[in-house]
């Protein structure tokens, strides 16, 4: 989670970009049990296309898309960071498992998400932050400012770089914890970063750029960025997740759930005429079991891919041999156990920050938001 005061600055209800209202309409809806239950009944019925009293992942997709629209996120598939947020919203409903969701679970999670939008009660892993320059000013005036910026400066290799290049690159290294929205976002660059950089645009400085020059000029630009953020606050959807093997541990400890997940995985694997399976399909099977074990899909996270590859090498999973069904299940369980041990020893943390350009004003058929 974001540390410091940034964590507390969670956006409220509707309003124009840059303006944050209190979300009282949403709060009123959720706190009125009778009205909210009726609202949930209507929405659940609308989403439950096959009328089986449960929502499948497919049926939940419009709800997830609507929540993204209400947050002002770009459409799914257009941004890796935003897609991670969408994925986390879906995980809130399914608890990371590819299962159906009951009306009770749907109501509980929707209530959490709505209250989070309205009053800053959003639980992990999604937090909507309002970045208004206050945290950045705090960082600039803190004892850690100089050592942290010197450390960042020392990592640069810009032999022909101008002072402006150094400062632009340094701003990209700052995080939401330090009060800086993603400076690579085009709106942030045009409206916050570029105006702040005007102070150094025409300055000629010695080459190479000295540490003292960099520190002095960077501080001026950072103070200007803080001022621009105070005038035009930026809303950021922040998501953080740690893969520490606990999801695998829970799955392995629950024989019923494990058997169900393994059976679902085996259905995706072709068999030869003797009923045997090729070990080359173990990666495919692992991706099917992944959501139940709290793992991202293969190819979705570089650090996790390395762990999986190391484990596959360790158990000779890529030798292309064919094995019986029981052996295939045993191998898949062994792979899960090895990944769990690796993650317990070295957890992998991943965070995403996506700028919300029109907070809570996009048309949404799911959420009762007023503009």
Secondary structure, 3 states (H helix, E strand, C coil): CCCHHHHHCECCCCCCCCCCCCCHHHHHHHHCHHHHHHHHHHHHHHHCCCCCCEECHHHHHHHHHHHHHHHCCCCCCCCHHHHHHHHHHHHHHHCCCCCCEEHHHHHHHHHHHHHHHHHCCCCCCEEEEEECCHHHHHHHCCCHHHHHHHHHHHCCCCCCCCHHHHHHHHHHHCCHHHCCCCCCCHHHHHHHHHHHHHHHHCCCCCCCCCHHHHHHHHHHHHHHHHHHHHHCCEEEEEEEEEECCHHHHHHHHCHHHHHHHHHHHHCCCCCCCCCCEEHHHHHHHHHHHHHHHCCCCCCCCHHHHHHHHHHHHHCCCCCCCEECHHHHHHHHHHHHHHHHHHHHHCCEEEEEEEEECCCCCCCCCCCCCCC
